[in-house]
């Protein structure tokens, strides 16, 4: 709850003219303070009447329950209101512009949702006989064809469940290729601005990680990269377009240098939305790249899932792709699994998941691709880049844009908090933006920029929407430059006051416990 609002009212104060302090409820206009469901519910309440269960002999032995399960009981109106009120406290792409940088929070077309709910897709089971799921396998096969075509690669692994999972798939394919030629290399190179999952994935796979610096333009220092290449370098993990919002113009030369040194090139495909339909990573010498279907091809991000991160592979790495994968024999689709892999795919590094991938994401992504077509996908990237540059040039006079001199940006505009009044920072701007009705942009990333603010508008936002956001961010930035003290306590209109984020991260309260009952002294 807020400890103070913009008018200066505090919980211990009453309203003007009151003779006694008012009770502070935490309610704000039509936004009621929402208690925990355990605090609302009671054990004796239920929203549904059920017939008495038949008496049967228990088969649980000593595991049979002898006390209440401890779940709250609510009536139907209480249940509906509780979850509806909670939903009003959540910001979503269906409510407004979501400016998170390097996340591509684009609109999720309702057509995709309709297709994902069609019978045969929504209710398919991974253990069904292959002859009963031919349509589902056809979707996976068709989506795989599109991904290979759009990236100019040789093969694709469809089973990885997210971007980081896809990174692991690519690194394991690189390791398998090196092992096959008896080459025990131990180092993966990562640019300083890389997504955090890149070095984490390489380390998880057993590699030592070394950073490659950036130039003053915000791009990989090609000379430094070449100087570090050697017989111990297994490969480089590079994001293109990179996290500074810039296209790596030396990508082809980087790939040639890494290949000449005996290594492989992994590309983080998180920002593929900026170049889909215009640039094929395979033409740039990339050996492996994950594709975030929830970024480039509009499938929902969800609450940490469901995700999908297919990995496209070059001709050099295709033989080591994981199982299973879909293939077509004449008029029949089938899955290549361990039992049949020896005949056609003997060098696979193994299996990433139990089954075949995320069907709901496959249907949504293929719907998006087919509804756009090749020309539409090209326009997606063009409009995304146009929108990002519009934001960059519209705000560079009030917010420092450290790489504005490097030419047009790609998918996102990058700003810093340099030039703010003393004591004011990116965090104050982000919290102030909440009061303007927007979820904050990505903050303090990439680490190569002081007080970074990363804004990605995607192609789905109109000029009117962008103008409204630009006006809001400009207002907050001007207040920060002027040293407006009210920003230090923002947000004022959110359901909760500004938290101590360090303590919230280090000492979160994640479990509700029933308050202890006070006991009178004897």
ABEGO torsion letter per residue (X at the ends): XBABBAAGBBAABBBBGBABBBBBAGBBEABBBBBBAAAABBAABBABBBBBBBBBBBAAEAABBABBAGBBBBBAAAAAAAAAAAAAABBBAAABBBABBGAGBBBBBAAAAAAAABBGAAABBAABBAAAAAAAAAAAAAAAAAAAAAAGBABBBAABABAAAAAAAAAAAAAAAAAAAGBBBABBBBBAABBAAAAAAAAAAGBBBBBBBBBAAGBBBAAAAAAABBAABAEBBBBOBBAAGBBBAAAAAAAAAAAAAGBBBBBBAAAAAAABGABBAAAAGBABBBBBAAAAAGBBAEBGOBBBBBBBBBAAAAAABBOBBBBBBEABBBBBBAAAAAAABAABAEBABABAEBAAAAAAAAAAAAAAEAAAAAAAAAAAAAAAAAAAAAAAAABBBAAAAAEBBBABBBBBABGBBBGBBAAAAAAAAAAAGBBBBBBGOBAABBGBBBBBAEAABBAAAAAAAAAAAAAAAAAAAAGBAAAAAOBAABABBBBBAAAAAABBBABBBBBBBBBBBX
